[in-house]
Amino acid sequence: MIQGTTPSPSPRTERHRSDAFLDTSSTASVVTVGPRALATALVRAWRDAGTSVLFGVPGGGANLDVVGAAAEDGIRFVLTHDETAAGIMASTHGLLTGTVGAAVVTRGPGATAAATGLAQATLDRSPLLLVSDTVPERSAARVAHQRIDEQAMTRPIAKWSGTLGTENPAQVAAAAVGLARRGPAGGVHLSMDPTAPGSSPPPSSADAALDEGATDRASAMMTRAKRPVVLVGLAATDHPGLADALLATGLPVLCTYQAKGAVPDARSAGLFTGGVLERPLLDRADIVLAVGVDPVELIPARWPYEAPVVMLHPEPVDGSWFGDPEIVVGPLATTLPTVLGDAFHRWESGTAEDARREALDTLETGGGEFGPHDVVREVARAVGSSTTLTVDAGAHMLVAMPFWEATAPRRVLISNGLATMGFSLPAAVGAALARPGSPVVCFVGDGGLGMTLAELETVVRLDLDVTVVVFNDAALSLIEIKQTDGQGDANAVRYGTTDFAAIASGMGMRATIAEHRQALRHELDQARTGPRLIDVRISPATYAHVLTATRG
């Protein structure tokens, strides 16, 4: 993206490095906090939250003060090529480190380009504080260049959006950081304006009071049940002892995409997406216990089951996706053991394992051309359990998510709430920086990589141990499957052939093309670390079957 320019600072505005100055550019004298003071307040709030990396694309002016203040305080700055990528890198880094993602962009095109990254953090429940500078309030009446209402733009896609100004900047910055990480985590936006009072600190919220009546009703429902099925969602991912507690009951457990690995895949009953693949198991249930399931995780399908639903969630949650569930709000450390009680069931031994195996068998397509099943299996065979996998939106995710075995939570990362293409490569950068010494594999389609192609240079510049695997079939395959008569022809969903290996090589990355399984295996068997791209030329022929088996 070509950024707009910011006018060179005048001698007066060069005085920003003092904490405050008296602005006499108008007839009224206004005490103005310098941009450096606002930047320092921000950086200290990030530092106090444990943030160690700042991502972004600066455009001059106040956003460079943030970069400078971060460097002085020991926070590393990572220059990205795109503002959305910066936001995704930052929120992923914050999610995996238990801190808050930090991203900084310029006004105007910087703020607008960052919108998808902000929305991704909000809908995928990842902690992010995005900071932009803005046309100062005192000159907005006469300066139209790059002037947009940043709060009006970002409020619908953020937990909160406000201005960091002269009044209580340290308090506002700290409250913004706290809001970004408080459950459900998400994106928060601040505009920096040293000429305006700024916003009041975002409101804090008290912990929800435990409804003992709801807890008692849920416990009674579980006591009466003979065939409970447990669904685990993203809000339960960090609950200590979750897997042991659930597996001890012998109940079959399905995990959402974002909770994949919270119960090790090998001992779970598979994935829960709201589709049809999990239906054989849920059709047999006489109660469904949804633990930490956020409705944002689920596809927009109806809930077809007659079994009553109990939802346990650490924060108030909208349960309407499930119909009329019994909702128990409170810390899972309290509600889960209480509601589980001495859960008795009449499931046959091995029910969970059988359900998962049957689901995988349903997704199989037999032999044939080199396809996505071959790619996922070969890559999974070649990597260790410490590998983090990032998965982009697209048809390949319908194969990658069930067939890649996760042994721990947050070792597989996907944008599920926003479900945005262009997620996996920036997320891979954030994951590699959050988990130094552990390899990262990035699964991405040709469409998603086309959106984030320049970030291959970021991987090379930072010398990250990231292997990018491109499912290259020159098409938006998932959309092509859904395309019907009257919705355009092949030009609406197909690209020309792109040699991603050549492009990656031009950026200094080891890159190769794999057109069959043996070539992919040969490349993967090379003992290498560092940046690498494998341009996998696959047939999309199996995707239609997988989509039907998954979603109906």
N, C-alpha and C positions, 0 to 999 in steps of 0.2 A: 504494500500500500504506500502511496506517496503522501507523506504527511505535509500539511500546510506549514507555513513558517510563522514564527512568532517575531514580532518586531524587536529589533535590538534594544536592550534596556537603556534607558536614559541614565545620565549620571545620578539622578535622584534615586531611581529604582536600583542602582547598583549598591545602594546603602542597605540592601536587604539583609546583609550579613550581621547587622546589629539586631538586637531583639525587637526593637520598635523604633519608629521615627515619626516626626510630625510632618504630615503631608500638607503642604501649603499650595498645592496646585489649583485649588479652588478658593472661593471667598471664605468658605467655612473650614476651620481647622479640624482635622480628624486624626486621632491617634491610631496608627496602623501598625499591626504586628507584622514584622518582616517575614517573607516566605521561608527563610531559614529557620525561624522560630517555630513555624507550623510544621516544617519538615522534621525538626528535632522532636517535637511532640509525637508525631506519627511513629518515628523510628523507635522511640523509647517505649511506646505502647506495644509495638511488634516485638521488640527485644524482651520486654517483660512477659510476653506470652510464649517465649521460646523460639520465635521465628528466626531463622538463620539465613534465608535466601530471599531476595527481592527480584522479581521478574518484571520485564516491561520493555517499552519502546519510548524513550524520551523524545520530546519535541522542543526542548529549550525552555528557559524560564523556570517556573517554580517546580516543575517535575524533575529537573536536574538537581535542584536543591535536595529533593528527597533522595536521589541517588547518592549525592555527596554526603548527606547526613548519615545514610546507611553505611557507607564505607568507613566513615569516622567512628561508627559504633560497632564495627565488626560484622555487619550484615553484608553478605556477598550479593553483588548485582549480576544478574544474567540477562544479557541483551537478547531479545527474541526478534523475529522478523514480522510478527503479526500480534496484534493486541489480544485477539481471542485466544491465541495460543499461549500468550503470557498468563491470562487468567486461568486456563486449564492447567498449565504447569504449576501455577501457584496453589490452586485449590487442591490439586493432587498431592503436592508436597505437604501442605498443611494437614490433609487427611491422614497421610501415612506417618507423619511425625507427631501427631497429636497437638499441633500448634495452630496457627492461623496463616493461611496463604497470603502473600503480599505481592501486589502488582501495582505498577504506576504507569500512566499513559498521559499523553498531552490532551489539550482541549480539542473540541471540534471532531475531526476525523478519528483522533485517538479514542475519544470516549465512545463514539458510535461504533467503531470497529471492535471495541471490547465487549459489546453488549452480549454476544453469544457466550463468551466466557463467564460473564456475570450470571446469566440465566442458567448455564450448566451448573455452576456452583450451587445456586439456589434450589434447582429442581433435583439435583443429585445429592443434596444435603452434604456438601463439602465446604469447609470454612474458608472464606476469602474476604479480604478487605481490598477493594479496588479503589485507587486514588487517581484523580485527574485534576489538572488545573483548569481554570475557567476564565472567561472574560470577566475582569473585575467588576464588581457591582457599581463602583463609582464611575466607570467609563462605559458601562453597557448601553447607556442611552445613545451614545454617539458611535460606538464601535460595533459594526455588524459582522465584521470578519470573524469567522469560526464561532459565532455566538449561537448557542443552542441552549435550551432549558434542560440542563443535564438531570436535574431532579425529576422533572416530568417524564423524561425518557427512561430513567432507570428504576423509578419506584415500582412499576409493574413486574419487574424481573429481579428485584432484590428484596431482602428482608427489610431493609431500610435504606434510605438515601438522604444525605444531608450535606451541609456545608461546614467545612472546618475554617473558622474565622477567628476574629480577635478575642471573642469571649470564651474563656475556659477551653482552649484548644487541647490541653493535656487530658482534661476530663472527657471531652468529646471523643478524642482518639481512643482512649482506653475503653470507653463504653462501646464504641464501634467494634473494636477487636473482641470484646466480650460477647457482643450480640452475634458476631459471625460464628463463634465457636459454640454458643449455647444451643442446645437441642430444640428443634432440629437445626443443625448447622446450615449455613448457606452464605450467599453473597451479600455483602454490605458495600455501599458506595459512598465516598466522600469527595466533594469538590473542594479544592483549596482556594480560598479567597482572602488575602490579607487586608482587604479594604472593607470587608463586611463583618458584622457581628457574628454571623454563622448560626448554625442550628443549636438548639438545646441538645444535650446528650440523648441518645436513643433510650427509650424506656427499658428498664429491666423487668423481669417477671419472676414472681415467686414460684417455688415448686408447687405443683398441683397437689391438693390435699387428697389423700387416699380415701376413696369411697368404700367404706367397709361393707355397705349393703351390696354393691356391685361385686365385691370380692367374694362375699358369702354366696351370692347367686351363682357366680361362675364356678366356685368350688363344688357346689351341689350338682351343677350340670356335669362336671367332669366325673364326679363320684358315680353318677348314674350311667355314664357312657361305657360301652363295651368295646367300641372300635374308634378311639380318637386318632386323628391325624394332626400333626403339628406342622405349622408353617412358620418359618423363621425369616424375618426381614432385616433390613439394614439397621434399624434402631437397636437390634439385639446383638449386632456383630461384636461389640466391645464388651458384652456382659461376661464377666469372669466366670469360668466354670460352666458356661452354657452347654457345651457339647457333652460334658460328663453328666450333667443333670438330666439332659434329655435322653441320652443313650441308656442311662441307668433304668429308665422306665420301660424300655423295649418298644416304645411307640415309633411308628414310621414318621420320619421328618423330611419335609420338602423345604428347600431353601430358594429364596428369590435370587435373581442374578447378582444383586449387590451384596447379598449375604452368602454367596457361594463360598464354601469352605468353613463357614461357622460351625457346621457339623461336617467332618471330613467326608468327601464325596463317596468314598468307598463304603461308608457305613450309613449313608443317607438313602432316602428313597428317590432322590433325584431333584429336579428343579421345579419351582412353582412360578409360572408366568401369567396365569389366568387363561391359558390356552387349553388345548385338548389333550396334550401328551400326558398330563397328570390325572386325567379324568378316570381311568380305570380304578385307581386307588381311592380317589375322593368319592367316587360313586358308592364305595363300600363303607365310608365313614358314617358314624352316627353323631359325631361332633367334630368341629374343626377349631383348633386352638391356634390363633395367629399371634405370634410373639414378635413384637417389634416390626410388624409389617406396615409399611407406609403405602397408602393407596397410589402414590405417585410412581411406584415401582411396577404397577400392573398394567397390562394392555387394556384398551377400552373395550372390554367384552362384558357380557352380562354374567352374573354369578348364578350358575345353573343348578346348584346343589340344594337338596332339602335339609341337609344336616344343619343344626344351629351352629352359630359361630361365636366364639369368645375371643375378644381382642385384648391383649395385654400390651400396653404402650407406655413409655416413660413420660410422654407429654400428651395433652389432649389431641385427639385424632378424629378425622372424619371417617366414619365407618360405613358410609352409604354404599360404597362399592360392593360390600358384602350383604347389602340388604338392611337388616335390622339386628346387628350383632349386640351382644352384651359386651360393653367396653369397660375395662378396668384400667384406670390411669394411675400410675405410680411407679416407683423404682422397681425394675425387674428383680432386683435382689430380694425384694419383699414379696411381690405379687406372684412370681413364677413358682417358688416352692409352696406357697400357700394354695394356689389354684391347682397345681399338680397333685399335691397331697400324696397319698399312697395310691397313685393312679393304677387302677386295675384294668386289664384289657384282655380281650380274647383273640388277638391277632395271632396267626400261626407264626411259628419261628421262621425267621428269614423273610418276612413280608417286605421289609424295606429293601433288602438286597434284590429280591425278585422284581419288585416294582421298578427299580432303577435299571436292571438288566433288560426288562421287557421294553422300557422306554427307549433304551439305546438300540435294541433290536429293531424297533419300529422305525428308527431313523436310518437304518442301514439301507443301502441301495444296491448291494452286490458289487460285482466287478465293473469293468468298463473303462472309460477314459480317465486320465489323471484328473482328479477333482479335489474338492476341499477336504473330504474325509482323509485322503492320503496325506495332505499337507499337515493337518492337525495331528494325526498319529505320528508322523515322522518327527515333527518338531517336539512333541511331548516326549517321545522316546529319547531324544538327544539331550534334554535339559535336566537339571537337578531340581530338587524340591524347593530350593531357595529362590528359584526364578519367579519373578513377577511377570504376569501376562497382562498386557493391555489390549482391549478388543474394541474395534471401531463398530459403528452402526453399519449394517449392511447384511446381505444374505449369508456371508461367511460366519457371522456371529451365531446363527442358528445351528451351525455345526460345532464351532469352537466351544461354546458354553457347555453343552452337555458332554462332549467327548474329552475335554481337557480336565484332568483330575486335580482337584484342589485339596490340599491337606490342612490348610489353615486359612483363616479369614483374610480378606484383602490382599491375597496373592493373585487374584484375577480382578481386574478393574474394567468397568464398562460404564458408559453413560446410559443410564436406564430411565431416569426421570425426564430428561430432555431428549435422550436418544439421538444425539447429534453426530452426524458425520464430522470427521476432522478432530475427534477426541483422542484417538489412541496414540498418535505420535507425540503431541504435547504431553499427554499423560505419562508416556514412557520417559520423557525427559524429567518430569517432576519425580517419578518413582525412582529413577536412577540416582538422582541427587539426594533423595530421602533415604535410600538404602545403598549407600556406597559399599562396593565390594560384592554386591549381589547382582547377578545378570538380569536383564529385562528383555522380554520378547514382545514385539509390537505386531499384532495382527491388524492389517488394514487393507481395504479394497482399493482399487485404482481410483475410484471417485474420491474417497476420503483422503488418500495421499495427495491427489491433485490439489486439494484445498490447503494442505499444510506442507507442501513440498519443500519450501525454503527452510523449514526447521530441520531438514537433514543436515544442513550446514551447522546448525546449533549443536546437534549431536556430535559432529566431527570436531567442532571448535572446543567443546567441553571434554572430548575424548571419553565419551560414556560407553559403558558396556551394554549397548543396545543392539539387538538384532531385529531389523525391520523385515517382516515377511509380507510381501504384497500379493494379494490374491488378484491376479491380473487377468481379467477376462474382457476388458475394454467395454464395460457396461455398468449401468446401475441395475444390477441383476435382481435385487429384491423388488425394485419398482417395475422392472420389465415383467416379472411374474404377475404382478398385480394389474398390469395394463390390460385394458379391455378395448373392444371396438369403439371408435369415436374418441379415443384418448391419445391421439397422435400415432405416428409410425415409429420406426426404429430410430429416427433422428431424435426422438424425445428421450431416449434412454441409452443410446450407444455412443461410445467415443471412438476415435481413431486409435490405432495401436500406439502405445507409448513404451519406449525403452527406458524404464525406470532405473535399470542397472547402469546405463550410460550416464544418466543424469546424476545418480549418486556418485559414480566414479569421478565425474567432473567436479564434485564438491569435496573430493578427497576421501571418500568412503569405500571400503572394500565392497565390491558388489558383483553379483553373478546372476545368470538366468538359469532357472530350472524348468525344463519342459516335460520332465517325467520323474517318477518317484526315485529312481536310482540316482539321478543327478542331484536331487534334493538331499538324499541321504549322504551322498559323497561330500557335499558342501558342509552339511551339519556335522559330519564326523571329523572335520578338520578342527583340531584343538586351537581355538582362537578366542580371544577376548577383544573388546573394543567395538567401535562402530562397524556395522555390517548390514548390507541389504541383500535380500534374496528376492528376485523378481520371478515369482512363480506363475507360469503360464498355464492356467487351469481351464478345464471345461466347466461351464455352469449347468450342465445337464441335470445334475442331481438336486439342484436347489428347489425346484418345484415340488418334488416329493417331500423334501425336508420341511418346507413351509406348510404344506398340507398336514403333515404328521404333527407339526408343532402347534399350529393355530387353527386348523380345520378349514 
